[in-house]
Amino acid sequence: MDFKNISLEVKGGVARLVLKRPPVNVLNIEMMKEMNLALEHVQKAPGLRALVLSAEGKFFSAGVDVAEHTKDKVNEMIAVFHGIFENLNRLTMPTVAFVQGPALGGGCEVALYCDIVLASEKAKFGQPEIKVGVFPPIAAFLLPNDIPLKFAAEILLTGDTYTAADLKAMGGVNRVFPEASFGADCEAFLEKITANSAVVLDLSKQAMRAGHGRPYSKAMPEIEKLYLEKLMATEDANEGLKAFMEKRKPVWKDK
């Protein structure tokens, strides 16, 4: 697919969506519409093991275009921006953000919404919306559900900017890699995911979603049903167990 502000490549079981709007990847309505089209395409691609979200340039993204927060554009802007997260919610494969530089405002929300966040030591994160008299709706939902409430409150109510190490300590970033080896380190980490069966990754993500934020008595029956009725009916679950007992590497069929 051809886009003006992004690129999308689907290859080798991995979809790669790259932000390409220099100089700092500000998310305007046109760009966000392209991101939604790309994510809708990814939903239909079979056998994917991961979606990688990354960006070109020094910034991951400086956030949503402030000029499109005006009264005449804000309704469309919010609908299109929130569509990105609705589309991410529909994806069954793991989503991984490669954050090479600052991710601020809406850019921070896009990065942190991914299942796994890999950051360069040069990356920075922040939700500065409070400083211009608004709050970030996605972050207001995401952060209290993703990291301890006191850290979420600090990020949302101060508008401060944080290092990748800060966010890792808060629980919002998985790994922080040196700038010099960032690309190679990210790909090595990604390989730990993509070496597994696509169908088992899908079902594992479903199980995590079923358990997130719910009491044991509500979540476990749903997770057990996934395990017994769907997972154990796959060829790959049986292949994995058989390979372990035979002391060999499993051969995944992704079904």
Summary of the structure (lengths in Angstrom):
residues: 255
radius of gyration: 19.0
end to end distance: 27.1
largest distance: 64.6
contacts: 828
relative contact order: 0.10
helix: 51%
strand: 16%
